[in-house]
Amino acid sequence: MINKDNRISLSELIVMKEIWKELRCTAAVIVENISLRSVWHFRTIKALLRNLVNKKMVGFTVDEHDSRVYFLKDSQITEAEAPAE
């Protein structure tokens, strides 16, 4: 369940939808997928990822290539609870 302090923006929702599709993915994959239909700069997308991590909506691990692999945290917002775009 999402509380008032953890509300996400529509831009953050777009990033979360990419993670829902992939389940676990690097920032490079997220940037590549979003760039197919948006003109956002990669730094914008990485800032949105950082915001989601700070809000504890998304977590990450570091893989053997020293890349962050992002995933949705358990018991956070579900795709069904997400606000409409």
Residue, then its C-alpha position, 0 to 999 in steps of 0.5 A: m500500500i502506498n502512503k502519502d509520503n511515498r506518492i509517485s509521480l507519473s514519470e516515476l510510474i513510467v519507470m516502475k512499469e519498465i521494472w514490472k515488465e522485466l522484474r529485474c533489470t539494469a538501468a541500461v535496460i530501463v533507459e533503452n526501453i524508455s528511450l524507444r518511446s520518449v526523448w528523456h535524457f538518460r540522466t533523467i531516467k536515472a534520477l527517477l530511479r534514484n527517487l524510487v529507491n529513496k522512496k523505498m519503492v525500488g531496490f537494487t543489487v550489484d551484479e558481477h559486472d558492478s551494475r545495479v540490478y533494480f527490482l520492485k520491493d515486496s509489499q509496495i505498490t502493485e501494478a493494479e494500485a498504480p495511478a492511471e497515466 
